[in-house]
Structures are given as structure tokens and as C-alpha cells.
């Protein structure tokens, strides 16, 4: 009689390519699931074309919810917005996304409540291996933007970064390391400029 425990472990389903990217695995060009990345990206592009050409806020919200596979609440988007894979993006409430932003999200993007994202911001969760022999591979690392953060115009957030609560990213900054709560960072690479003091109104 076969060992039932061994039998059950041998038929465990393999994680799909999107789950493996979320886990930080390196996906090589010869991966059998690699074509799925392109297929999903073009499926999202069809919805983005509709969304980016709409001037109806309700329709934009509906299409964004479809792209993200979640119902967004009080999220304002000034299109165009560019996304390669929406199902790895989680957006909280009262989020504002200004014109011409790019979200490359295979590594996973979390945007908490009350976040402001300025125009031309790039949130990039994907990278390539340094080894030239593996250079065409793909690595995902998540980006987490916490509550009440403000990302200034033309800033770039690189893979694996967490932006702290109430933090401000100055316009044009290149953020390659985690940003603490309640600070302003700026520059290339971004460094702490000052601490934010809560004012009593």
C-alpha cells in the first residue's frame, strides 16, 4: 500500500509565475510560464486604453477596479495611468494618483489610505539579475507605501522599498532604501532632508 503522505506531497500544485514573483524568485527567460506575463500585460492594456480615454470618473473607477481585481474606494485617478499587472496592486481609501504615473507591479505594490501620488511618479517592483548570463531574467520585490505618504512629482520608487507613514518624497527623488515615518527625503539617491513635526492647529 503506497504511503499516503508521500503521495499527497508529490501532487502539490506548483506556484504559478505571478506567485513566484511575489515570493522574490528569479524567473528565467526559458520559464515555461513566461508567455503568461506578456498575455496578462496585453489584457491589462486593453482595459487601460478604455480607462485612459475616459473622462467619466465613475467609469475610470469601475475599470480600475477591474484591472486591480478589487473594488477601489474613493480613489481618484487623473489618467493616463500605466500598469503592467494590476492583480498584485492593493490600494486603500482616499488615494489620489495624478497624471502619467507608471506602476510595474509584478513584485507587488501596496498603497495604504490617504496617499498622494504626484504626476509622472514611477513605482517599479521589478529588476533584472546582475549576472550577464541571467540578465534577461526577472526578479520582483514588493513596494509598500504607508498611510498619508506624499510622493512628489517625477519621483521613482525602486524595488523592495517601504515608504513610512506621513513621509514626503520630494519631486524628482530616486528612492532606493526604506524611508522612515514622518520625514522628508529628496535627491538621487534620496536621503533624509528633515523630520516632519506635527503642528497643532
Secondary structure in CASP SS format (residue, H / E / C, confidence):
PFRMAT SS
TARGET T0000
AUTHOR 0000-0000-0000
METHOD secondary structure of the structure
MODEL  1
X C 1.00
X C 1.00
X C 1.00
X H 1.00
X H 1.00
X H 1.00
X H 1.00
X H 1.00
X H 1.00
X H 1.00
X C 1.00
X C 1.00
X C 1.00
X C 1.00
X C 1.00
X C 1.00
X H 1.00
X H 1.00
X H 1.00
X H 1.00
X H 1.00
X H 1.00
X C 1.00
X C 1.00
X C 1.00
X E 1.00
X E 1.00
X C 1.00
X C 1.00
X C 1.00
X C 1.00
X C 1.00
X C 1.00
X H 1.00
X H 1.00
X H 1.00
X H 1.00
X H 1.00
X H 1.00
X H 1.00
X H 1.00
X H 1.00
X H 1.00
X H 1.00
X H 1.00
X H 1.00
X H 1.00
X H 1.00
X H 1.00
X H 1.00
X H 1.00
X H 1.00
X C 1.00
X C 1.00
X C 1.00
X C 1.00
X H 1.00
X H 1.00
X H 1.00
X H 1.00
X H 1.00
X H 1.00
X H 1.00
X H 1.00
X H 1.00
X H 1.00
X H 1.00
X H 1.00
X C 1.00
X C 1.00
X C 1.00
X C 1.00
X C 1.00
X C 1.00
X E 1.00
X E 1.00
X E 1.00
X C 1.00
X C 1.00
X C 1.00
X E 1.00
X E 1.00
X E 1.00
X C 1.00
X C 1.00
X H 1.00
X H 1.00
X H 1.00
X E 1.00
X E 1.00
X E 1.00
X C 1.00
X C 1.00
X C 1.00
X E 1.00
X E 1.00
X E 1.00
X C 1.00
X C 1.00
X C 1.00
X E 1.00
X E 1.00
X E 1.00
X E 1.00
X C 1.00
X C 1.00
X C 1.00
X C 1.00
X E 1.00
X E 1.00
X E 1.00
X C 1.00
X C 1.00
X C 1.00
X C 1.00
X E 1.00
X E 1.00
X C 1.00
X C 1.00
X C 1.00
X C 1.00
X E 1.00
X E 1.00
X E 1.00
X C 1.00
X E 1.00
X E 1.00
X C 1.00
X C 1.00
X C 1.00
X C 1.00
X H 1.00
X H 1.00
X H 1.00
X C 1.00
X C 1.00
X C 1.00
X E 1.00
X E 1.00
X E 1.00
X C 1.00
X C 1.00
X E 1.00
X E 1.00
X E 1.00
X C 1.00
X C 1.00
X C 1.00
X C 1.00
X E 1.00
X E 1.00
X C 1.00
X C 1.00
X C 1.00
X C 1.00
X E 1.00
X E 1.00
X C 1.00
X C 1.00
X C 1.00
X C 1.00
X E 1.00
X E 1.00
X C 1.00
X C 1.00
X C 1.00
X C 1.00
X E 1.00
X E 1.00
X C 1.00
X C 1.00
X C 1.00
X C 1.00
X E 1.00
X E 1.00
X C 1.00
X C 1.00
X C 1.00
X E 1.00
X C 1.00
X C 1.00
X C 1.00
X E 1.00
X E 1.00
X E 1.00
X E 1.00
X C 1.00
X E 1.00
X C 1.00
X C 1.00
X E 1.00
X E 1.00
X E 1.00
X E 1.00
X E 1.00
X C 1.00
X C 1.00
X C 1.00
X C 1.00
X C 1.00
X C 1.00
END
